[in-house]
Amino acid sequence: MIELEGVPELIDPVMVAAFEGWNDAGDAASTAVAHLEREWKGEVFAALDAEDYYDFQVNRPTVFMDGGVRKITWPTTRLSVVRVGGDKPRDLVLVRGIEPSMRWRSFCNELLGFAHELGVELVVVLGALLGDTPHTRPVPVSGVTSDPDLARRMDLEETKYEGPTGIVGVLQEACTHAGVPAVSLWAAVPHYVSQPPNPKATLALLNRLEDLLDLRIPQGELPEDARAWQVGVDQLAAEDSEVAEYVQTLEEARDTAELPEASGEAIAREFERYLRRRDVGPAAGGHATADGGEGGSFRRDTPRDTPGGRARPPKPAKPDTDTPDGAEADDEGGSED
């Protein structure tokens, strides 16, 4: 059900979506949208009917106490609006939920109904996959689209992927068929340390989103969390000689591949981001692998927090080489500012 009562008239709205599940390795994508919602104090104004799209034996509801009263939170997808301040204010429609268990076409059509009613001009879907990338290097983030004109205009890849896909790929194609410009941003998470959270990958996705939309995103504690995450993985990997050797192999391959373009566009993006932050004050189940396999006055349920925890890296197992929806795990270096 579309519930838009109380939503203000939006300014140049962009929809930013992420879904827990197969397209969310290390919870990097869903955590990125949760970060935007938290930093800009977004409040939920609508939610999809959980009965229509979720198998509650797969994604179970949770029970909690509220003032001595037991309540249930149902797994679903929720929408909120945040306004990004600055010289050119604009609104972001944030979509955060769980990959649906069924009726994916109806699910996408309902989200597109929101997009149409709100006047959304661009849909950006965030995803994260497992890939052959070392945790010691900047997180690669690929931007892909099915629209050749959009690819040229926004310096993106035109997706050529064929194979199994998740809700990110299905939603992007639904947008394309509906005539709504759509982009997917994919972060590559080291497959040997895939346990959530992965703040370094989350930060890389947000940095790429900044570049794409030409806005400043408050980073909060993410840079510190990303550094702590890397130190922790360094320590764990150092305890296993096979893992340490494998990480070194990945580092050498990554550095060799990136040597020809170590300067140029990547450095330009970093410099532009530095200027943006210097000049602007405080801002008002399994996963996909590289083998395919600021505010309002409307609030409903509070989306759940992102789970934490970290485990020892397992013995490395090489994934295959193809990537869902045209994202390439080692295509472009994201940055963890």
C-alpha positions as CSV (number, residue, x, y, z in Angstrom):
1,M,0.0,0.0,0.0
2,I,1.3,3.4,-0.9
3,E,1.0,5.9,2.0
4,L,2.2,9.4,1.0
5,E,0.1,11.6,3.4
6,G,2.3,14.1,5.1
7,V,5.2,13.9,2.7
8,P,6.3,17.4,1.7
9,E,6.9,18.5,-1.9
10,L,10.4,17.2,-2.8
11,I,13.3,18.9,-4.4
12,D,15.1,17.1,-7.2
13,P,14.5,13.7,-5.4
14,V,16.8,10.7,-5.9
15,M,15.8,7.3,-4.6
16,V,18.6,5.4,-2.8
17,A,17.8,1.8,-2.1
18,A,19.6,-1.2,-0.5
19,F,18.3,-4.7,0.5
20,E,19.7,-7.1,3.0
21,G,20.4,-10.6,1.7
22,W,22.2,-12.0,-1.3
23,N,23.2,-8.5,-2.7
24,D,24.5,-7.3,0.6
25,A,27.8,-8.9,1.4
26,G,29.1,-7.8,4.8
27,D,25.9,-5.8,5.3
28,A,27.8,-3.0,3.5
29,A,24.9,-1.7,1.3
30,S,22.1,-1.8,3.8
31,T,24.4,-0.2,6.5
32,A,25.1,2.6,4.0
33,V,21.4,3.5,3.7
34,A,20.9,3.1,7.4
35,H,23.8,5.6,7.9
36,L,22.1,8.1,5.6
37,E,18.9,7.7,7.5
38,R,20.6,8.1,10.9
39,E,22.9,11.0,10.0
40,W,20.1,13.0,8.3
41,K,17.4,11.9,10.8
42,G,15.2,10.3,8.2
43,E,11.8,9.1,9.4
44,V,9.8,6.3,7.9
45,F,6.7,7.5,6.1
46,A,5.6,4.3,4.4
47,A,6.2,0.5,4.5
48,L,5.3,-2.3,2.1
49,D,2.9,-4.9,3.4
50,A,5.1,-7.7,4.7
51,E,2.4,-10.3,4.0
52,D,2.8,-9.7,0.2
53,Y,6.5,-10.3,-0.2
54,Y,8.1,-12.2,2.7
55,D,8.2,-15.8,3.8
56,F,8.2,-15.5,7.6
57,Q,9.9,-18.8,8.0
58,V,12.9,-17.4,6.1
59,N,12.8,-13.9,7.5
60,R,11.2,-14.2,10.9
61,P,9.5,-11.4,12.8
62,T,11.0,-10.3,16.1
63,V,9.3,-9.7,19.4
64,F,10.3,-6.8,21.7
65,M,9.1,-5.1,24.8
66,D,7.8,-1.5,24.6
67,G,6.9,0.0,28.0
68,G,6.0,-3.5,29.3
69,V,3.9,-4.4,26.2
70,R,5.1,-7.1,23.8
71,K,5.2,-6.0,20.2
72,I,6.2,-7.6,16.9
73,T,8.4,-6.0,14.2
74,W,7.7,-7.6,10.8
75,P,10.4,-8.0,8.2
76,T,9.6,-5.6,5.4
77,T,10.8,-2.7,3.2
78,R,10.5,0.9,4.5
79,L,10.8,4.3,2.9
80,S,11.9,7.6,4.5
81,V,12.8,11.1,3.1
82,V,15.8,13.2,4.1
83,R,16.7,16.7,2.9
84,V,20.3,17.3,2.1
85,G,21.2,21.0,2.8
86,G,23.7,23.2,1.1
87,D,23.7,25.7,-1.8
88,K,21.6,23.3,-3.8
89,P,19.3,21.4,-1.4
90,R,17.8,18.2,-2.6
91,D,15.8,15.3,-1.2
92,L,16.8,11.6,-0.9
93,V,14.1,9.0,-0.7
94,L,15.7,6.2,1.2
95,V,14.5,2.6,0.7
96,R,15.8,0.0,3.1
97,G,14.5,-3.5,3.5
98,I,15.1,-7.2,2.9
99,E,15.3,-8.9,-0.4
100,P,11.7,-10.2,-0.9
101,S,11.0,-13.9,-0.8
102,M,8.3,-13.8,-3.6
103,R,6.4,-11.6,-6.1
104,W,9.5,-9.6,-7.1
105,R,7.8,-8.0,-10.1
106,S,5.0,-6.7,-7.9
107,F,7.5,-5.6,-5.3
108,C,9.4,-3.5,-7.9
109,N,6.2,-2.1,-9.4
110,E,5.2,-0.9,-5.9
111,L,8.5,0.8,-5.4
112,L,8.2,2.4,-8.8
113,G,4.8,3.6,-7.8
114,F,6.4,5.5,-4.9
115,A,9.1,6.8,-7.2
116,H,6.4,8.1,-9.7
117,E,4.3,9.7,-7.0
118,L,7.3,11.4,-5.4
119,G,8.7,12.7,-8.7
120,V,12.0,10.7,-8.3
121,E,14.4,11.6,-11.1
122,L,17.0,8.9,-10.5
123,V,17.2,5.6,-8.7
124,V,20.5,4.4,-7.2
125,V,20.6,0.9,-5.8
126,L,23.5,-0.1,-3.6
127,G,24.9,-3.6,-3.5
128,A,27.9,-5.5,-2.2
129,L,29.4,-8.7,-3.4
130,L,32.2,-11.1,-2.5
131,G,35.3,-10.8,-4.6
132,D,39.0,-11.4,-5.0
133,T,40.1,-8.1,-3.3
134,P,42.5,-7.7,-0.4
135,H,41.2,-6.0,2.7
136,T,44.4,-3.9,2.8
137,R,43.6,-1.9,-0.3
138,P,40.8,0.7,-1.1
139,V,37.5,-1.1,-1.7
140,P,36.6,-1.3,-5.4
141,V,33.2,0.2,-6.2
142,S,31.7,-0.3,-9.7
143,G,28.9,1.8,-11.1
144,V,26.7,0.2,-13.7
145,T,23.6,1.0,-15.7
146,S,21.5,-0.5,-18.5
147,D,21.1,2.9,-20.1
148,P,23.9,3.6,-22.7
149,D,23.2,7.4,-22.6
150,L,23.3,7.4,-18.8
151,A,26.5,5.4,-18.8
152,R,28.2,8.0,-21.0
153,R,26.8,11.0,-19.1
154,M,27.7,9.7,-15.6
155,D,30.9,7.8,-16.5
156,L,29.4,4.4,-15.7
157,E,29.7,1.0,-17.1
158,E,26.9,-0.4,-19.3
159,T,26.1,-3.7,-17.8
160,K,26.7,-6.8,-19.9
161,Y,26.2,-9.3,-17.2
162,E,24.3,-12.6,-17.9
163,G,23.5,-15.0,-15.1
164,P,21.7,-15.3,-11.7
165,T,20.7,-12.0,-10.3
166,G,19.1,-10.6,-7.1
167,I,16.6,-7.9,-6.3
168,V,19.2,-5.2,-7.2
169,G,19.4,-6.4,-10.8
170,V,15.6,-6.9,-11.1
171,L,14.8,-3.5,-9.7
172,Q,17.3,-1.8,-12.0
173,E,15.8,-3.5,-15.0
174,A,12.3,-2.6,-13.9
175,C,13.4,1.0,-13.7
176,T,14.8,0.8,-17.2
177,H,11.6,-0.6,-18.7
178,A,9.6,2.0,-16.8
179,G,11.8,4.8,-18.2
180,V,13.3,5.7,-14.9
181,P,17.1,6.3,-14.9
182,A,18.7,3.8,-12.7
183,V,22.3,3.1,-11.5
184,S,23.7,0.3,-9.3
185,L,26.8,0.8,-7.2
186,W,28.6,-2.3,-6.2
187,A,31.3,-2.7,-3.5
188,A,33.6,-5.7,-3.6
189,V,34.0,-7.3,-0.1
190,P,37.0,-9.7,0.5
191,H,35.5,-13.1,0.3
192,Y,37.9,-14.4,3.0
193,V,36.4,-11.9,5.5
194,S,32.8,-11.7,4.6
195,Q,31.2,-11.5,8.0
196,P,29.4,-8.3,8.8
197,P,29.8,-5.5,9.5
198,N,32.3,-4.2,7.0
199,P,32.5,-0.4,7.6
200,K,35.3,0.0,5.1
201,A,33.0,-1.2,2.3
202,T,30.1,0.9,3.6
203,L,32.3,4.0,3.6
204,A,33.5,3.3,0.0
205,L,29.8,3.0,-1.2
206,L,29.0,6.3,0.5
207,N,32.0,8.0,-1.1
208,R,31.0,6.8,-4.5
209,L,27.4,8.0,-3.9
210,E,28.8,11.4,-3.0
211,D,30.7,11.6,-6.3
212,L,27.7,10.4,-8.3
213,L,25.2,12.8,-6.8
214,D,27.7,15.7,-6.1
215,L,26.8,16.1,-2.5
216,R,28.5,15.8,0.9
217,I,27.6,12.9,3.2
218,P,28.5,13.2,6.9
219,Q,30.7,10.3,7.8
220,G,30.2,10.1,11.5
221,E,32.2,7.3,13.1
222,L,32.6,5.3,9.9
223,P,36.2,6.3,9.1
224,E,37.3,5.3,12.6
225,D,35.3,2.1,12.4
226,A,36.9,1.3,9.0
227,R,40.4,1.7,10.4
228,A,39.6,-0.4,13.4
229,W,38.1,-3.1,11.1
230,Q,41.2,-3.2,9.0
231,V,43.5,-3.5,12.0
232,G,41.4,-6.3,13.4
233,V,41.5,-8.2,10.1
234,D,45.2,-7.6,9.9
235,Q,45.7,-9.2,13.3
236,L,43.5,-12.2,12.5
237,A,45.0,-12.8,9.1
238,A,48.6,-12.6,10.5
239,E,47.8,-15.6,12.8
240,D,47.4,-17.9,9.8
241,S,50.3,-18.1,7.4
242,E,48.2,-19.4,4.5
243,V,45.8,-16.5,4.8
244,A,48.6,-14.0,5.1
245,E,50.3,-15.4,1.9
246,Y,47.0,-15.4,0.0
247,V,46.4,-11.7,1.0
248,Q,49.9,-10.8,-0.3
249,T,49.1,-12.5,-3.6
250,L,45.9,-10.5,-3.9
251,E,47.8,-7.3,-3.0
252,E,50.3,-7.9,-5.8
253,A,47.6,-8.7,-8.4
254,R,45.6,-5.6,-7.4
255,D,48.6,-3.3,-7.4
256,T,49.8,-4.6,-10.8
257,A,46.3,-4.2,-12.3
258,E,45.9,-0.6,-11.0
259,L,49.4,0.7,-11.8
260,P,48.6,2.2,-15.2
261,E,45.8,4.3,-13.7
262,A,47.2,5.0,-10.3
263,S,46.9,8.7,-11.1
264,G,44.2,10.6,-13.1
265,E,40.5,10.1,-12.4
266,A,40.9,8.4,-9.0
267,I,43.2,11.2,-7.7
268,A,40.8,13.8,-9.2
269,R,37.9,12.3,-7.4
270,E,39.8,12.3,-4.1
271,F,40.8,15.9,-4.5
272,E,37.2,17.0,-5.3
273,R,36.0,15.1,-2.3
274,Y,38.6,16.9,-0.1
275,L,37.5,20.3,-1.4
276,R,33.9,19.5,-0.8
277,R,34.6,18.6,2.8
278,R,36.8,21.6,3.4
279,D,34.5,24.2,2.0
280,V,31.2,22.9,3.4
281,G,30.3,23.1,7.1
282,P,28.6,20.4,9.1
283,A,25.8,18.9,7.0
284,A,22.4,20.2,8.0
285,G,21.5,-15.8,3.7
286,G,24.2,-15.9,1.4
287,H,25.5,-13.1,-0.7
288,A,26.2,-12.3,-4.3
289,T,29.7,-13.2,-5.2
290,A,32.0,-12.4,-8.1
291,D,30.6,-15.5,-9.7
292,G,27.0,-14.3,-9.9
293,G,26.0,-17.1,-7.5
294,E,18.4,15.0,7.1
295,G,14.6,15.0,8.3
296,G,10.9,14.9,8.4
297,S,8.0,14.6,10.8
298,F,6.7,11.1,9.9
299,R,7.7,8.0,11.8
300,R,6.5,4.4,11.9
301,D,8.4,1.4,13.0
302,T,12.1,1.9,13.6
303,P,14.2,-0.3,11.3
304,R,16.4,-2.8,13.0
305,D,20.1,-2.0,13.8
306,T,22.8,-3.6,11.7
307,P,24.2,-6.7,13.4
308,G,27.8,-6.6,14.5
309,G,30.5,-9.0,15.3
310,R,33.6,-10.3,13.5
311,A,34.9,-13.8,13.1
312,R,38.3,-15.2,12.2
313,P,38.9,-15.3,8.4
314,P,38.5,-18.8,7.1
315,K,40.9,-20.5,4.8
316,P,40.8,-18.7,1.5
317,A,38.8,-20.2,-1.3
318,K,39.0,-18.7,-4.7
319,P,35.7,-17.5,-6.2
320,D,34.9,-17.5,-9.9
321,T,35.3,-14.4,-12.1
322,D,31.9,-13.3,-13.3
323,T,30.0,-10.6,-11.3
324,P,26.3,-10.1,-10.8
325,D,24.6,-7.3,-12.9
326,G,27.8,-6.3,-14.7
327,A,29.7,-5.1,-11.6
328,E,33.4,-6.0,-11.7
329,A,35.1,-6.7,-8.4
330,D,38.4,-5.0,-9.2
331,D,37.1,-2.4,-11.6
332,E,37.5,0.8,-9.6
333,G,38.9,1.8,-6.3
334,G,36.5,3.2,-3.8
335,S,38.1,5.2,-1.0
336,E,37.7,5.2,2.7
337,D,38.5,8.9,3.3
